[in-house]
């Protein structure tokens, strides 16, 4: 089963892409996406094919995983700071 990391640009649901973190050029490609304004969206998605990974991403699979993780105290603290960071980053850009 392969692992994929998804990136989204803004709130546009259609402006997303993904990378294979096991690729030799992953870090370089990730830096390029971040420089273009993309943000890491959720955790890794595990899937047998790219199509399955996209399907899971689009079906809000990541949201359900985050909600489950946030239900623990450690996960809740992580997501509190993660979302606060995203909010402040957006405010500073304006």
VEXBA-52634 format. One record per residue (C-alpha): residue in one letter; x, y, z. Coordinates in steps of 0.02 Angstrom, whole numbers, padded with zeros to 5 digits, always signed. Example, Ala and Ser with C-alpha at 12.3 -4.5 7.8 and 13.67 -1.06 7.14 Angstrom:
a+00615-00225+00390s+00684-00053+00357
//
This chain:
x+00000+00000+00000x+00071+00169-00051x+00074+00328+00052x+00020+00499-00015x+00031+00674+00056x-00099+00797-00007x-00083+00985-00026x-00220+01113-00050x-00211+01293-00109x-00328+01403-00009x-00507+01350+00017x-00530+01294-00163x-00580+01110-00155x-00519+01083-00333x-00346+01161-00308x-00255+01013-00235x-00112+00897-00278x-00018+00757-00195x+00155+00684-00181x+00228+00515-00138x+00334+00544+00019x+00442+00394-00025x+00502+00478-00185x+00684+00533-00192x+00628+00709-00240x+00488+00723-00110x+00567+00859-00001x+00616+00964-00151x+00443+00950-00229x+00359+00985-00061x+00461+01145-00040x+00411+01201-00215x+00226+01173-00178x+00238+01267-00013x+00323+01413-00102x+00177+01416-00225x+00053+01439-00083x-00002+01259-00058x-00025+01195+00120x-00012+01018+00186x-00188+00951+00204x-00208+00824+00342x-00103+00670+00372x-00040+00541+00248x-00168+00441+00153x-00133+00258+00124x-00205+00181-00034x-00168+00048-00163x-00180+00170-00310x-00172+00357-00341x-00355+00354-00390x-00403+00274-00225x-00301+00405-00130x-00390+00546-00222x-00558+00465-00188x-00518+00454-00002x-00458+00634-00001x-00613+00697-00089x-00730+00597+00022x-00666+00691+00173x-00574+00539+00238x-00445+00656+00311x-00579+00752+00405x-00641+00595+00490x-00464+00546+00539x-00433+00718+00614x-00596+00713+00710x-00549+00545+00782x-00375+00606+00831x-00446+00767+00904x-00557+00663+01018x-00404+00623+01124x-00330+00756+01235x-00160+00751+01148x-00242+00758+00977x-00354+00901+01031x-00205+01004+01088x-00115+00969+00925x-00263+01023+00818x-00294+01177+00925x-00118+01241+00891x-00121+01181+00711x-00281+01276+00669x-00223+01429+00767x-00063+01430+00664x-00160+01419+00500x-00275+01560+00554x-00133+01675+00609x-00036+01637+00450x-00187+01692+00348x-00208+01852+00450x-00025+01900+00430x-00033+01877+00240x-00177+02002+00226
//
